[in-house]
Amino acid sequence: MAAASTFTHARYVLGENPLTVVAFAMFFVLVLLAAFGPWIAPYDPLASDTAIKLMAPSAEHWFGTDHLGRDVLSRVIVATRLDLMIALSAVALAFFGGSVLGSLAGYYGGWTDRVIGRVIDTVMAFPLFVLAMGIVAVLGNSVENIVYATAVINLPFYARVARAEIGVRRESGFAAAAKVAGNGNIGVLARHLYPNILPAMMVQLSLNMGWAILNAAGLSFIGLGVRPPTPEWGIMVAEGAQFIVSGEWWLAVFPGVSLMIAVFCFNMMGDGLRDLIDPRRRT
Amino acid sequence: MSGLATIAKRLLEALPTLFGVILVTFMLTRALPGDPAVFYAGPAADAESIAQVRHAMGLDRSLPVQFASYVEGLAAGDWGVSLSTGRDVTEELSRRLPASLELTLLGLLIAIVVAIPLGVLAATRPNSWVDHICRIIVTTGVSMPVFFTGLLLVYVFYYLLGWAPAPLGRLDFMHIAPDRVTGLYLVDSLIAGDVEVFRASLAHIFLPALTLGIFALAPIARMTRAAMLDVLSSDYIRTARASGLATRTVLFTYALRNALLSVLTTLGMVFSFLLGANVLVEKVFSWPGIGSFAIDALVASDYAAVQGFVLAMALLFVTLNLTIDLLYAVIDPRIRAAS
């Protein structure tokens, strides 16, 4: 019965916004490409052949070939995994760090809250992409550090959601009951309060994923992190940029469109999830 | 409390933020990979010269002392020397800042001019096809990587149509930059009364500014829509409608003016996005602003320049946020009355 009504509710909400369904379908395709990309790609993404360089899209090479004669379609497909992995790792780190900091601030309040709040505010006082550039500059230019930098600039969003959600539940009856039953503060927080904020955090996660992808791709576009010849969407757009002024559009357009589709998909999915879980915040 | 006191209070509130920002940039200078003294002493240095550099840079003193002298140096305008150009970082940044500001502000202007009507349109017809189309437009706008939007615009308007000049900076070699008054070419050329240079700079800035505008469209349009929906369902709007006021008057004089207050508060986040996106757009259009300077510095491991850039951007952002806050306090009579 409960499952049936959840399903009806989901169908009602999704019916109002059919784009969410499309987004979930696209997400499924992305996951497939990330998982099986190397087997799906028709050519070796690294194999260059200057005899066929800069060929326009054709039957053999659907997305054309780049300046080294590599197959753009294969590179775009294989890049899916790296792009999603960078964003996913960064978001996972931000989710973990942010929810711990935010929960502590929301539960203990007072001094803990003030210190954590000050740290979060300081991060937010920077234009976030610029801070990420600065972090990569000092940590060193590697994919790992792109992940850390992206995680740091995403962390405040999770911390704020966690702090607010824990804050409203801190004084609730079930938290008091858990406390009376003999749980310590950490026990109440981790086992009783934390599971309750997960839905709100999941919405934030999905809304954030697209932004994380954009940031990571932006960093590699300006030459940080991923090194050529590794296929990655941001760096492929950067490599294709110099050819677009002479009309070879396919080098930059296909990886750029892939980025766009991935981000669009996560944004729509985030909106859809929010509509399902938290109707008050619908905009 | 008078308006002046409110302003003073806000300025005081910005001090901890300012302190935090400087502390973070200080930490970034200390977190250099390896030993900063070894790095700055150069590859040919022996132990003695490294020790000399360490002493000269004050790295052998305690951290609080180092921080104090760092702040002192910043206040005196000593932001270090750029390794790649050999000039003061402050000089490099201030020379390039107007180019970035002009681009960012025009981008914001384009976004506001398009996004607010779009948001109003969507809010007056919620869940209609107009609303859905608005939603698709803004979601697409925010899903496009800015560097990709820029390249697409270059391809269409430069390569295919030939309407725009090559994406190579603020002016081509045929025009001479106007005398510097504000540093903004659009303003300076008008002051100099040079219409041709004004036209040329407008042609050069239009595509990069449009790129930024498209990116900033979504947050502004969304907020306008949400705020308008909120305001339109309020009691005073119902009263205004019941009193028989014209739809136009209700919508623009009463609803929009109140909704714009909420939009103003989100401008801070919009600026955070815009200043970041600015760096990418500058690279695509070879725009000689502080963003492209920072990218070159990053690639060349020119740390002083990168840190100067991060600090300058943060200071700019703090100032912008403060301005928004003050503007809000000035505009909203409730805040004036409450405080």
Interface residues (C-beta under 8 A of the other chain):
Chain A: E16 L19 R118 V119 D121 T122 V123 M124 A125 F126 P127 L128 F129 V130 L131 M133 G134 I135 V136 A137 V138 L139 G140 G210 L214 A217 G218 F221 I222 G223 L224 G234 V237 A238 G240 A241 I244 V245 S246 G247 W249 A252 V253 G256 L259 M260 V263 F264 N267 M268 D271 T283
Chain B: P16 T17 G20 V21 L23 V24 T25 L28 T29 A31 L32 P33 N127 H132 R135 I136 T139 T140 V142 S143 M144 P145 V146 F147 F148 L151 L152 V154 Y155 Y158 Y159 A166 P167 R222 R225 A226 L229 F271 S272 F273 L274 L275 G276 A277 V279 L280 K283 V284 A294 I295 L298 V299 S301 Y303 V306 Q307 F309 V310 M313 A314 F317 V318 N321
